[in-house]
C-alpha cells in the first residue's frame, strides 16, 4: 500500500549518506514537515543532501532521535526525482557493498537506523 512520506538524506560525520523516512498525512503535510525539519537540521549544522516528499510502499521502523553509528546497519539505494521537494523518490533495501551511484547526482547509497517494519 502506498503512503506519503518525507525522505531526508544528510551527510553523516563519517562521510556516509544517512537516510531517514517519516510518514505524512498528505503531500501538503509532508511539505510542511520538510520545511520545518529542514530549518531545524540546517540550524543545527547538518548537511542536507536531499529532501523529497513522495509516495512509497517502503515500510520502515519509526524514526528515533539519538541513534549512533552502530545503529546504522540498514542500507538503501535512493533515487531522488527532479529538483523540487514534491518530485518524489524511490528507496529500496540493498545488501552491504551492493549499492552503486555511478556518479549520478540523483542516486544515493544511504545507511539508516530504520530497518524494515515487521508489522
C-alpha positions as CSV (number, residue, x, y, z in Angstrom):
1,X,0.0,0.0,0.0
2,X,1.4,3.4,-1.0
3,X,1.8,6.1,1.7
4,X,3.1,9.6,1.6
5,X,6.5,10.0,3.2
6,X,9.2,12.5,3.8
7,X,12.7,11.3,2.8
8,X,15.7,13.1,4.3
9,X,19.3,12.4,3.3
10,X,22.1,14.0,5.4
11,X,25.8,13.7,5.3
12,X,26.9,11.9,8.4
13,X,30.1,12.7,10.4
14,X,31.6,9.5,8.9
15,X,31.1,10.8,5.4
16,X,28.2,8.4,4.7
17,X,24.8,9.4,3.5
18,X,22.3,8.9,6.3
19,X,18.6,8.3,5.4
20,X,15.5,9.0,7.5
21,X,11.9,8.3,6.4
22,X,8.9,9.7,8.1
23,X,5.2,9.2,7.1
24,X,3.0,12.2,6.4
25,X,-0.8,12.5,6.2
26,X,-0.7,14.2,2.8
27,X,1.6,15.9,0.3
28,X,0.8,19.3,1.9
29,X,1.6,17.8,5.4
30,X,4.9,16.4,4.0
31,X,6.0,19.7,2.5
32,X,5.2,21.5,5.8
33,X,7.2,18.9,7.8
34,X,10.1,19.2,5.3
35,X,10.2,22.9,5.7
36,X,10.2,22.7,9.5
37,X,12.7,19.8,9.8
38,X,14.9,21.4,7.1
39,X,15.2,24.6,9.1
40,X,16.0,22.7,12.3
41,X,18.6,20.5,10.6
42,X,20.3,23.4,8.8
43,X,20.3,25.4,12.0
44,X,21.9,22.5,13.9
45,X,24.7,22.4,11.2
46,X,23.6,19.3,9.3
47,X,24.5,19.0,5.6
48,X,21.2,18.1,3.9
49,X,22.0,16.2,0.7
50,X,18.4,15.9,-0.4
51,X,14.8,16.0,0.8
52,X,11.8,14.8,-1.1
53,X,8.1,14.1,-0.5
54,X,6.5,11.2,-2.3
55,X,4.5,8.0,-2.4
56,X,6.3,4.8,-1.3
57,X,5.5,1.3,-0.4
58,X,8.6,1.0,1.7
59,X,7.6,0.3,5.3
60,X,10.3,1.0,7.9
61,X,10.5,1.1,11.6
62,X,9.7,4.6,13.1
63,X,12.5,7.2,13.1
64,X,14.0,7.7,16.6
65,X,16.3,10.5,17.7
66,X,19.7,9.8,19.3
67,X,20.8,6.8,17.3
68,X,24.6,6.3,17.0
69,X,26.8,4.9,14.2
70,X,26.4,1.3,15.4
71,X,22.6,1.6,14.8
72,X,23.2,2.5,11.1
73,X,23.0,-1.1,9.9
74,X,20.4,-0.9,7.1
75,X,21.4,0.1,3.6
76,X,19.3,1.6,0.9
77,X,19.7,2.7,-2.7
78,X,17.8,6.0,-3.1
79,X,16.9,7.9,-6.2
80,X,15.5,11.4,-5.9
81,X,13.4,12.7,-8.7
82,X,13.6,16.2,-10.1
83,X,14.8,19.2,-8.2
84,X,11.7,20.1,-6.3
85,X,10.6,18.9,-2.8
86,X,7.4,17.5,-4.3
87,X,9.1,15.5,-7.1
88,X,9.3,12.2,-5.2
89,X,11.8,9.5,-4.7
90,X,12.4,5.7,-4.7
91,X,14.2,3.8,-2.0
92,X,15.0,0.1,-1.9
93,X,16.9,-2.0,0.6
94,X,20.2,-3.4,-0.6
95,X,22.9,-5.7,0.8
96,X,26.1,-4.1,2.2
97,X,28.5,-3.3,-0.6
98,X,26.0,-3.7,-3.4
99,X,24.8,-0.1,-3.9
100,X,26.4,1.9,-6.7
101,X,25.6,5.5,-7.5
102,X,27.8,5.5,-10.7
103,X,28.3,9.3,-10.5
104,X,24.6,10.1,-10.8
105,X,23.9,13.1,-8.6
106,X,20.3,11.9,-8.1
107,X,21.3,8.4,-6.8
108,X,22.5,7.9,-3.2
109,X,23.8,4.8,-1.3
110,X,22.5,5.5,2.2
111,X,22.6,4.0,5.6
112,X,19.9,4.2,8.2
113,X,18.9,3.1,11.7
114,X,15.4,2.4,10.3
115,X,15.0,-1.2,9.2
116,X,12.2,-3.0,7.5
117,X,9.0,-2.9,9.6
118,X,7.8,-6.3,10.8
119,X,4.1,-5.5,11.0
